[in-house]
């Protein structure tokens, strides 16, 4: 089983939906379907997902809060559920423009993460920061992707500066 996510196609951001817990408490009972639009109201109505079952505790409160906040902040957007291949085209390296809203994940990050989460403003800062990580982003060190990542970083940084972020 792959990791599954809630992904906002409007904002190009995603968050881990809870792996097997999500499968058993949301997907199997039919609250969500892989590759399909997510009804956030239905997700919030899934009592076992949020409260646990007779035999299993729910996701930890800090993870639940991240998911709840993500869902609420994208409520009016085009939300989908599934593994990353459902919403990201890796062949075209569009993953470089997606934002992983999971604050604890330092491996599945993009140039956008360096800007929006860690507020880095130069590629040299990115390189120095990645050197401090226990695990580098999975794509780090692949020459073709590194070049595209630097270009994406520069482009998104300019957009943020233009927008006054």
TORBAPA-870718 format. One record per residue (C-alpha): residue in three letters; y, x, z. Coordinates in steps of 0.02 Angstrom, whole numbers, plus 50000, padded with zeros to 5 digits. Layout:
// residues N
alaYXZ...
//
This chain:
// residues 165
unk500005000050000unk501745006449955unk503285005050062unk504214988950024unk506064985950030unk507444973150024unk508564978949882unk510274972749833unk510454974549646unk512284969949658unk512734984749769unk511264996049724unk510724998249903unk509074995449992unk508214996050160unk506404997650214unk505734980250249unk504394985950372unk502884992150271unk501294983250325unk502194972650455unk503234965150316unk501704962350210unk500764952650345unk502234942750414unk503284939650257unk502324942750097unk500594936050141unk501274919550210unk502394917550057unk504144920150128unk504424933749996unk503574938649833unk503584956249765unk504794958149620unk505634941449653unk507314935849719unk507404935149909unk507964919550000unk508774927350152unk508684910650242unk506794910750220unk506684928550288unk507684923550442unk506544908350462unk504974919350469unk504714918750657unk503264931150663unk504254944350567unk505644944250697unk504704939650856unk502954946650832unk501274938350838unk500084934650978unk499234951450948unk500664962250880unk502404966950936unk503824965050811unk504754979450730unk505774989450857unk507474981550898unk508494995450816unk507544993450652unk507684974450661unk509554976150687unk509734987450534unk508744975050427unk509684959950496unk511374968250464unk510844973250288unk510244955750244unk511804947350313unk512984959250225unk512134955850057unk511824937250082unk512794931749927unk512104945749817unk510624947949701unk509284952949828unk507504957549776unk505944962449874unk504674975549822unk504254993949810unk505555005649736unk504815004949562unk505234986249565unk507104989549568unk507415007849524unk507125015949354unk506565033649396unk506375038749213unk508255037149187unk508685044749357unk509645029149408unk508975031949585unk510395044549602unk511605029749614unk510615019649742unk510985019949929unk509615019750060unk510335010150206unk509005016850325unk510045028250435unk508535038450492unk507875042850319unk508445059950259unk507135061950122unk507435046550016unk509285049749990unk510435051249841unk512125058949801unk512865042349853unk512115044750026unk512975061550043unk514645053050009unk514465036450098unk513435041050252unk513805059350282unk515575059450208unk515305075650112unk516655079649985unk516015095049891unk514325099749818unk514375115749921unk514425104850077unk512915095250011unk511955111449983unk512385117650159unk511925100850236unk510245099650146unk509835117250207unk509925110550387unk508695096350356unk506885097850409unk506385089450245unk507445090350088unk507665075249974unk506095073849866unk507065077949707unk507985093049776unk507605108949679unk507085100449516unk508345108549395unk508605093649278unk508835081549423unk509925093849519unk511135094549371unk511185075749356unk511375074049546unk512885085449544unk513655075349402unk513285058849491unk514015065849652unk515625071049565unk515775054349475unk515485043849632unk516635055049736unk518025052149610unk517705033349615unk517825033449805unk519435043449801unk520175031649671unk519695016749778unk520475024749932unk518835026150028
//
